[in-house]
Amino acid sequence: MLENVSESLNNFLSDLIAVLDLTSPIRYVVLIFDILLVTLIAFYLYKFIKQTRAEQIFKGILLVLGIFIVSKLCNMVILNFLLNNFLTYGILLLIVVFQPELRNAFERLGRSKLVDVFDMDDNILIKHAVSEIVKAVEIMSLKQIGALIVIERKTKVAEVLREGINLDAKVSSELIQNIFMPRTPLHDGAIVIDGSKILAAKCILPLSSEGAVPKALGTRHRAAVGITEISDALVIVVSEETGTISLAEDGKLHRELTGDKLKEILLKKLDRTKVAKKIKEKRKNKK
C-alpha cells in the first residue's frame, strides 16, 4: 500500500510540474502571483464564512476533501466512487442551500474595497444608533412596553431576517417605539439592527432550552438567549410585565440594567475603533 501511495504522489508531482511549465523566469513570477492571488481569495472566503453560520459546514467539507484525497492516494475504489459522486452533486446542493449567503457575499464584494477600513464616520453612526436604541429602551421600560432588539455583530442572522418584514430603515428612537407599540402590525417578534440600520421587524427567533432561562421569565427572554446561542449577536429585552431591561450575549442573560449601564456595554461591544486597534496590536505582536 505504501508503494502505491508513493507512486501516486510521484505521479501527482510530475503532473503538477508539467502543468506549471516553469521554463522561463517570467513563469516563476506568474506562479508566485498565482499563489498570492489564490491565497487572498481563500482568506476573504474564510473571513466571509466566519461571519455566517456556515462555518461548521465548511469544516465538514474540508474534512470530506481530505478523506477524498486519501482515498485517491490509497486507491480505495468504493470510497473514492462515493465521494466523487458526492462532490459532483454536493456542490450544486450547497449553492442552492446557501443562495442567500452567496448573494449577500457578492453584494458586499461589489460595495467594499480590497482591504477593510475601519472608518471613523461609521463609528460615529454606530454611537448615534446606540444612543437612539437606549433612548427608546428607557422610554419603553418606563411604559412597560415589551421589546426584543437584536444587534448583529460578526455572525449574520440571515435565516431570522428571511422570516421578518424587511425595513432597511435608519435607527431612530421614535421608529423603534412605534414598532413595539402594542396592537401595531409589527410589534410581535424582534427587530434586527446592523450598524445604524434596522434591517427587519417581526422576526421570529429560535428559543433557548428550558433550563437556560429561569422559569419566571417568558418567551421574549428565551428567544433572546436562543439567538445568542447560535450567533454573537447582542439582544436587548424589555419586559412587558415589569419593564426590566436585560441584555443577552453568548447564551447568558444580564438582567436589571439601567439605561446608562446598557449604553456603556453597547458602546464597548460595538466600538469599531477599539476593534481595529486590537487587530493592529495582534499584528504587531505576531511580527
Steps between C-alpha positions, in 0.01 A plus 500: 500500500784740588652437157169592336477820706858595408440428133177700498674793670786494249254495211314793652821704538604418142162612367518817712848591368379442143199726553706776664728525194795662680706551183587868548550757781170667402316175575642506855366855548159393365500198732575715807225747402263207442569359848457842664171558318360160600612560860326838504177351363517218757557755779197711406289186453598381849433848641151501347422149622610595853223763494226247425361182648655305210835471682434151638373377163816637333713305749303188409566560130874532566489171689324328209759642258779367722344154503453520122872574448597209727263267314659607170854443624415163657287392202188430710262429213163493681568799726645693208189428290262617775696816578547584133122493446439691821740778399350515150140553614569630852641827368173569316306422818714740704444778244123455533507483883730801543358711216405796730846502662675484161289784364578706810872425461510618137305815589747579778794427268363748249460771763823447695865586444773236481608572856256563784528851640354588838354838423457758775179624334357148523589491869321831557188357335513196728533721811198701384306177440586377852373827648174466308458136605562575868264799489221283360573219749484738798164642388355153430627384840314782677182424305547121541489438126653164409786510249756269343795660317770293325827677418712312248876481533726267300257210464213590271150366572374458144253225597332731751482787252325283241212442745452872576373810324777684314542865606856620425431816700724735696507427875291751692341499843161597362495218243603236755228614742240503223591145390453355851185697583233244604240402238710635211568262206874461571511487880524119523846349460838675487667772300848438357753785490829504312715808567273801456224318309188314610504212254169334585215478751262227615785245492450165670799386708591144599419424864758395754464174691282495810787485749699793355250766611323529839142371485369832630603665170295479184543428130677829422787416734525142371511631143769754593722232651420257217636719219818575699567126531546473122647846424706777660207745492410727790130489590317757710179396676244725665258311722132574436408400857764691699675732254835341596782547247714193423783423260574154357845402374670163443200310638495700825250755623606815689194643678385820669721736302464876510499706182847635576641153566344365180649786299843443653493128411376558144762767426773273631381199300427685175784756488673422169792730578591284800458188290734644238760582768485145636559357151799731448642401840468130413681557170783685677536221756524239223777698331 
